[in-house]
Amino acid sequence: MNVFLCLLKKELRTCFYSPIAYVVMFFFWALTGGNFIWLLSQLAHGESLTMATQLMFSGPLLTFALPVVVPLITMRLFAEEKKLGTLEALLTTSVRVPELVLAKFFGALVFYIVLWLPAIIYGYTQSYLCPSDVLGFPDGGAFRSGALGVILVGSLYIAVGLFMSSLTSNQIVAAIGGFAILFGSFLGMMYMAYTAQNPSVRIVGQYFSSFVHMMDFSRGIVDSRIVIMYLSHAAWFLFATVKIVESKRV
């Protein structure tokens, strides 16, 4: 546990000292601000309060940005260490590979959660601006389930990005590979969920589409099957990453 905490602290320092991290933070916070302004304009034009709560986490600006932002966070995790030669040196120590992979995963996840902190501020701002005759806005249950959805989707995206970073020593290749997988599957599943003519194909798309899941979580709908799916898929990518890194130790 002490080794894991030391590795986690190292990853957090590296992440928050990186210039690209603040570029990503500025970009995403600008999008969250734009999403909030757009949300307020929707309310001003008579949009329902339920839809307004939903748009806080699943607005188009944010859902389409995640497959782009997450690979930028994860691209350096292993690729940079490989390029600098520090990964080989680290693997010669007593550090266990699962601890190393989990430290990098949770370090990226902490930074990812920091990116979403303004959404909490915007939620309190909405509650403050809400008329006194309207109670319970934003809805607490929907707000919490939306936050859960953000973490689950982010966990899977980060696991995929970490997996791609372990395959190469080039950060650009890792970022492009992660973007191709995440954005390609995002658009493909959304297309299947909303435009497929075959009902069976549409059901499959709705089950695997992260866009549909974010919409459901933001409505306050938490399906245990979807939660297990995200956790198991993230665990599989982390397991695959461990095996790839372990192969470098041989």
C-alpha positions as CSV (number, residue, x, y, z in Angstrom):
1,M,0.0,0.0,0.0
2,N,2.9,2.4,0.8
3,V,4.4,1.7,-2.6
4,F,1.1,2.3,-4.3
5,L,0.6,5.7,-2.5
6,C,4.1,6.8,-3.4
7,L,3.5,5.9,-7.0
8,L,0.1,7.7,-6.9
9,K,1.7,10.9,-5.5
10,K,4.3,10.7,-8.2
11,E,1.7,10.4,-10.9
12,L,-0.4,13.3,-9.5
13,R,2.7,15.5,-9.3
14,T,3.7,14.7,-12.9
15,C,0.1,15.3,-14.1
16,F,-0.4,18.6,-12.4
17,Y,3.1,19.9,-13.3
18,S,2.6,19.1,-17.0
19,P,1.8,22.1,-19.2
20,I,-0.5,19.9,-21.4
21,A,-2.7,19.2,-18.3
22,Y,-3.5,22.9,-17.9
23,V,-4.2,23.3,-21.6
24,V,-6.7,20.4,-21.3
25,M,-8.1,21.9,-18.2
26,F,-8.6,25.3,-19.8
27,F,-10.2,23.7,-22.9
28,F,-12.6,21.5,-20.9
29,W,-13.5,24.3,-18.4
30,A,-14.3,26.6,-21.3
31,L,-16.6,23.9,-22.7
32,T,-18.3,23.4,-19.3
33,G,-18.8,27.2,-19.1
34,G,-20.2,27.3,-22.6
35,N,-22.5,24.4,-21.7
36,F,-23.7,26.2,-18.6
37,I,-24.4,29.4,-20.6
38,W,-26.3,27.3,-23.2
39,L,-28.2,25.6,-20.4
40,L,-29.3,28.9,-18.9
41,S,-30.4,30.1,-22.4
42,Q,-32.5,27.0,-22.7
43,L,-34.2,27.7,-19.4
44,A,-34.8,31.3,-20.4
45,H,-36.6,30.0,-23.5
46,G,-38.9,27.7,-21.4
47,E,-37.0,24.5,-21.3
48,S,-38.1,22.1,-18.5
49,L,-36.2,21.8,-15.3
50,T,-35.8,18.1,-15.8
51,M,-34.1,18.6,-19.1
52,A,-31.9,21.4,-17.6
53,T,-30.6,19.0,-15.0
54,Q,-30.0,16.4,-17.7
55,L,-28.0,18.8,-19.8
56,M,-25.6,19.6,-16.9
57,F,-23.7,16.4,-17.5
58,S,-24.9,15.2,-20.9
59,G,-24.8,18.4,-22.9
60,P,-23.5,17.8,-26.5
61,L,-20.4,20.0,-25.9
62,L,-19.3,17.8,-23.0
63,T,-20.2,14.3,-24.3
64,F,-18.5,14.9,-27.6
65,A,-15.5,16.4,-25.9
66,L,-14.7,13.5,-23.6
67,P,-13.4,11.1,-26.3
68,V,-11.0,13.9,-27.3
69,V,-10.0,15.1,-23.8
70,V,-9.3,11.7,-22.1
71,P,-6.7,10.5,-24.6
72,L,-4.8,13.8,-24.1
73,I,-4.7,13.0,-20.4
74,T,-3.6,9.4,-20.8
75,M,-1.3,9.6,-23.8
76,R,1.9,10.2,-21.7
77,L,1.2,7.7,-18.9
78,F,3.3,4.9,-20.3
79,A,4.5,6.3,-23.6
80,E,6.6,9.0,-22.0
81,E,8.2,6.6,-19.6
82,K,9.1,4.3,-22.5
83,K,10.5,7.2,-24.5
84,L,12.7,8.4,-21.6
85,G,13.7,4.9,-20.6
86,T,12.4,5.3,-17.0
87,L,9.9,2.4,-17.4
88,E,12.6,-0.2,-17.9
89,A,14.5,1.1,-14.9
90,L,11.3,1.1,-12.8
91,L,10.5,-2.5,-13.7
92,T,13.9,-3.6,-12.4
93,T,12.9,-2.6,-8.9
94,S,10.5,-4.4,-6.6
95,V,7.5,-2.4,-7.8
96,R,4.7,-4.6,-8.8
97,V,3.2,-4.0,-12.2
98,P,-0.5,-4.0,-11.0
99,E,0.4,-1.3,-8.5
100,L,2.1,0.8,-11.2
101,V,-0.9,0.5,-13.5
102,L,-3.4,1.3,-10.8
103,A,-1.4,4.3,-9.7
104,K,-1.4,5.7,-13.2
105,F,-5.1,4.9,-13.6
106,F,-6.2,6.6,-10.4
107,G,-3.8,9.5,-10.9
108,A,-5.5,10.2,-14.3
109,L,-8.9,9.6,-12.7
110,V,-8.3,12.2,-10.0
111,F,-7.3,14.8,-12.7
112,Y,-10.4,13.8,-14.7
113,I,-12.6,14.4,-11.7
114,V,-11.0,17.8,-11.1
115,L,-12.1,18.7,-14.7
116,W,-15.7,18.2,-13.7
117,L,-15.5,20.3,-10.4
118,P,-17.0,23.4,-12.1
119,A,-20.2,21.4,-12.8
120,I,-20.8,21.2,-9.0
121,I,-20.4,25.0,-8.8
122,Y,-22.8,25.4,-11.7
123,G,-25.3,23.2,-9.9
124,Y,-25.2,25.4,-6.8
125,T,-25.5,28.4,-9.0
126,Q,-28.6,27.0,-10.6
127,S,-30.1,26.3,-7.2
128,Y,-29.4,29.9,-6.1
129,L,-30.8,31.4,-9.3
130,C,-33.9,29.1,-9.2
131,P,-37.2,31.0,-8.3
132,S,-38.3,30.6,-4.7
133,D,-41.5,28.8,-5.7
134,V,-39.5,26.0,-7.4
135,L,-38.1,23.5,-5.0
136,G,-35.6,20.7,-5.5
137,F,-33.8,22.1,-8.5
138,P,-31.4,20.7,-9.5
139,D,-32.8,17.4,-8.3
140,G,-30.3,15.9,-5.8
141,G,-30.8,12.3,-6.9
142,A,-30.4,13.1,-10.6
143,F,-27.3,15.2,-9.8
144,R,-25.7,12.4,-7.9
145,S,-26.5,9.8,-10.5
146,G,-25.2,12.1,-13.2
147,A,-21.9,12.4,-11.3
148,L,-21.8,8.6,-11.0
149,G,-22.2,8.3,-14.7
150,V,-19.4,10.8,-15.4
151,I,-17.1,8.8,-13.2
152,L,-18.0,5.4,-14.7
153,V,-17.7,6.6,-18.3
154,G,-14.4,8.4,-17.5
155,S,-13.1,5.3,-15.8
156,L,-13.6,3.2,-18.9
157,Y,-12.2,5.9,-21.2
158,I,-9.1,6.3,-19.0
159,A,-8.6,2.5,-19.0
160,V,-8.7,2.5,-22.8
161,G,-6.3,5.4,-23.0
162,L,-3.9,3.8,-20.6
163,F,-4.0,0.6,-22.6
164,M,-3.2,2.5,-25.8
165,S,-0.3,4.3,-24.0
166,S,1.2,1.0,-23.0
167,L,1.4,-0.1,-26.6
168,T,3.7,2.6,-27.9
169,S,6.5,5.0,-26.9
170,N,5.0,7.8,-29.0
171,Q,2.5,10.1,-27.1
172,I,0.9,11.3,-30.4
173,V,0.3,7.7,-31.5
174,A,-1.2,6.9,-28.1
175,A,-3.5,9.9,-28.3
176,I,-4.6,9.2,-31.8
177,G,-5.2,5.5,-31.1
178,G,-7.2,6.3,-28.0
179,F,-9.2,9.0,-29.9
180,A,-9.9,6.5,-32.7
181,I,-11.2,3.8,-30.4
182,L,-13.2,6.1,-28.1
183,F,-14.7,8.5,-30.7
184,G,-15.3,5.7,-33.3
185,S,-17.2,3.6,-30.8
186,F,-19.0,6.7,-29.4
187,L,-20.3,7.7,-32.9
188,G,-20.9,4.1,-34.0
189,M,-23.0,3.2,-31.0
190,M,-24.9,6.5,-31.1
191,Y,-25.7,5.9,-34.8
192,M,-26.9,2.4,-34.0
193,A,-29.0,3.6,-31.1
194,Y,-30.8,6.4,-32.9
195,T,-30.8,5.8,-36.6
196,A,-30.6,2.0,-37.2
197,Q,-33.6,0.6,-39.0
198,N,-33.3,-2.8,-37.4
199,P,-34.9,-2.8,-33.9
200,S,-32.3,-5.4,-32.7
201,V,-29.4,-3.3,-33.8
202,R,-31.0,-0.2,-32.2
203,I,-31.3,-2.1,-28.9
204,V,-27.6,-3.2,-29.0
205,G,-26.6,0.4,-29.7
206,Q,-28.7,1.7,-26.8
207,Y,-27.1,-0.8,-24.5
208,F,-23.5,0.1,-25.4
209,S,-23.8,3.8,-26.2
210,S,-22.1,6.0,-23.6
211,F,-24.2,8.9,-24.9
212,V,-27.4,7.1,-24.1
213,H,-26.0,6.1,-20.7
214,M,-25.0,9.6,-19.8
215,M,-28.5,10.8,-20.7
216,D,-30.0,8.1,-18.5
217,F,-27.7,8.8,-15.6
218,S,-28.5,12.5,-15.8
219,R,-32.2,11.7,-15.6
220,G,-31.5,9.8,-12.3
221,I,-31.7,6.3,-13.9
222,V,-29.1,4.0,-12.5
223,D,-29.1,0.5,-14.1
224,S,-26.9,-2.0,-12.3
225,R,-26.2,-3.8,-15.5
226,I,-24.7,-0.7,-17.0
227,V,-22.6,-0.1,-13.9
228,I,-21.3,-3.6,-14.0
229,M,-20.6,-3.3,-17.7
230,Y,-18.4,-0.2,-17.2
231,L,-16.6,-1.6,-14.2
232,S,-15.9,-4.9,-15.9
233,H,-14.8,-3.3,-19.2
234,A,-12.5,-1.0,-17.4
235,A,-11.1,-3.9,-15.4
236,W,-10.4,-5.8,-18.6
237,F,-8.5,-3.0,-20.2
238,L,-6.5,-2.5,-17.0
239,F,-5.7,-6.3,-16.9
240,A,-4.6,-6.2,-20.5
241,T,-2.4,-3.2,-19.7
242,V,-0.8,-5.1,-16.8
243,K,0.0,-8.0,-19.1
244,I,1.5,-5.7,-21.7
245,V,3.7,-4.0,-19.2
246,E,4.7,-7.3,-17.6
247,S,5.9,-8.5,-21.0
248,K,8.5,-5.6,-21.0
249,R,9.9,-7.0,-17.8
250,V,10.8,-10.3,-19.3
